Amino acid sequence: MKEIAPYGSWKSPITADLIVAGTIGLSSLAIDGEDVYWIEGRPSEGGRNVIVRHTPDGQTTDITPPPFNVRTRVHEYGGGAFLVTDGRIYFSNFADQRLYCQTPDAAPQPLTPEANCRYADAVMDKQRDRLICIQEDHTQGGEPINRIVSINIKNKADIQILVEGNDFYASPRLSPDGKRLCWISWNHPNMPWDGTELWVAKINANGLLGEAQLVAGGKQESIFQPEWSPEGILYFVSDRSKWWNIYRVSGTEMVNVEPLYPLNAEFGMPQWVFGMSTYGFTAANKIICTFTQNGTWHLATLNATKKHLQQIEIPYTSMGSLKVKGERVYFLGSSPTKPTEIVNINLSTGAINILKRSTDLEINSGYLSIPQSIEFPTENGNTAYGLFYPPTNQDYTEITSEKPPLLVKSHGGPTAATSSSLSLKIQYWTSRGFALLDVNYGGSTGYGREYQQRLKDNWGIVDVDDCVNGAQYLAKRGLVDSNRMAISGGSAGGYTTLCALTFKDVFKAGASYYGVSNLEALATDTHKFESRYLDGLIGPYPEKKDLYKQRSPINFTELLSCPVIFFQGLEDKIVPPNQAEIMLEALKQKGLPVAYVAFPEEQHGFRRSENIKRALDGEFYFYSRVFGFTPADNLEEVEIINL
């Protein structure tokens, strides 16, 4: 029989200890012959990233020995941190950012010299015994220099510059015959989802590049994932139609660009990291691809000759890191009831094989809240989107007169999107009696370029309005308690959170995870990749200095009238700790309940298991004190000033 108990006081088997002990991160799939490789991020090892190999006999083996940590800091966010070819692995080591070479039966050996340079997104040029990759050079001081270089694998001192002069580069890809190289480049103030250019050049006899030809792209067109087909035809994803669709370049002059299958759907994603992949070739004219439509990802075959798309029915709603080898397809898949797992599909038989799960925890479905896709009205007659998770716990039922507290999540980016993937961090809340709304506010990806550009010049306005209107939409329908609504977010989502708490009077508490409180400080004190991001979100600085001041919560603490808790990594280079600490002092002086939890070893995002646990339990404890309910768990207390 179900127990009647107040929302927030339900006892749940989904504990923070369970989440951090049994969960790993999975990313960066790669195929080499019959073997499959990936990266596992392990909170139990201090967040160390390990390359893992899966062989046809079903054996899974760690390749990266301690203390090596496979992670590059190019653009700070990294990605594309390793390459495997003919059993030999090349990877970036986090501690020194050098490239290392390793065979499975030997210790890693450094390939690049000791210098303040970082590397990412490598491909192998077998004809010339070299890697071609992105280099980010920090040796000159000031803003680093990004370029494409070649690295001789037999003479590590032989590093040649192939392309430079633009602010950023990505996706160097070699044609199957080794005669041509393509790549993407872009310049400040654009981000890669704003506008990029796709270039191609022939490789000369000396290994350097001939004259480069612009194939596609521009300041208002975003190019994603250029790839050569097995027969040497160049394909890429472009949003020139206002949706990221797949295109190809036909003809020897490389001037005829044609769409393969126009669709109001996204075959691309915002390139926050290197090495992202949404399609691959199973044959010269047969593509396996993923695309997202109305918040759900799909898998399909695309016949490049007939220009025909056929969906493949699978039990996943989110997919990424897709790789194809013959009739075998690999990807990271998840759904509202499935955590992220490495999936292998045999196209010939339809058989699905799971190589690895991000968690082996078996959670009874009676404790899982299944998200409901919602659309709700927002400002200017527009519609916004979100995922609503009602409180769910098979052991409890609510007090008749009570409505649940609501936690609104504002995702980071802000050019990103939330997903319906099973998140035990979300289920932690819903299984304790919270309702949760995960908002894909205007500016999110997955709904076309026009929806994404709603945030242009309007960050801190459109995103805030959509989070507020989403919460009020649920409250008006009697689904949540309007007097116990909180908002939480990390990084850019932390900024949205702080703006909502400062400039609106809807939420009664909030949590900022390494969130921005001072836009001027962010504009003048952040890394190169994002140093001009705010030009498009707010306006150019210092020309629009007044807007930066108007939209910075730190300047309007007198408007803030509810409790806030801050979580911050003290090694964060993207949003430095002073962003939280200045806000903290202002709230202390005002007499508002406020808490600050700092982690000395963490950067932008928390990787260590003990810190992930501390943050999750700490936020819940904070709301229990603010909203006046008693948690079922014996949680470690957080010092709350002024309470």
Secondary structure, DSSP 4 states (H G I P E B T S, - for coil): -PEE--TT----S--HHHHHHHB-EEEEEEEETTEEEEEEEEGGGTTEEEEEEE-TTS-EEE-S-TT--B---TTTT-B--EEEETTEEEEEBTTT--EEEE-TTS--EE-S-SSSEEEEEEEEEGGGTEEEEEEEE-TTSSS-EEEEEEEESS-TT-EEEEE-SSSEEEEEEE-TTSSEEEEEEE-TT--TTT--EEEEEEBPTTS-B---EEEEEBTTB-EEEEEE-TTS-EEEEE-TTSS-EEEEEETTTT-EEEESS--SSBS----SSBT--SEEEEETTEEEEEEEETTEEEEEEEETTTTEEEEE--S-SEEEEEEEETTEEEEEEEETTEEEEEEEEETTT--EEEEEESB-----GGGPPPPEEEEEE-GGG-EEEEEEE----TTEE--TT----EEEEE-SSSS-----S--HHHHHHHTTT-EEEEEE-TT-SSS-HHHHGGGTTTTTTHHHHHHHHHHHHHHHTTSS-TTSEEEEEETHHHHHHHHHHHH-S--SEEEEES--S-HHHHHHSS-GGGTTHHHHHT--TTTTHHHHHHT-GGGGGGG--S-EEEEEETT-SSS-THHHHHHHHHHHHHT--EEEEEETT--SS--SHHHHHHHHHHHHHHHHHHHT---SS-PPP---BT-
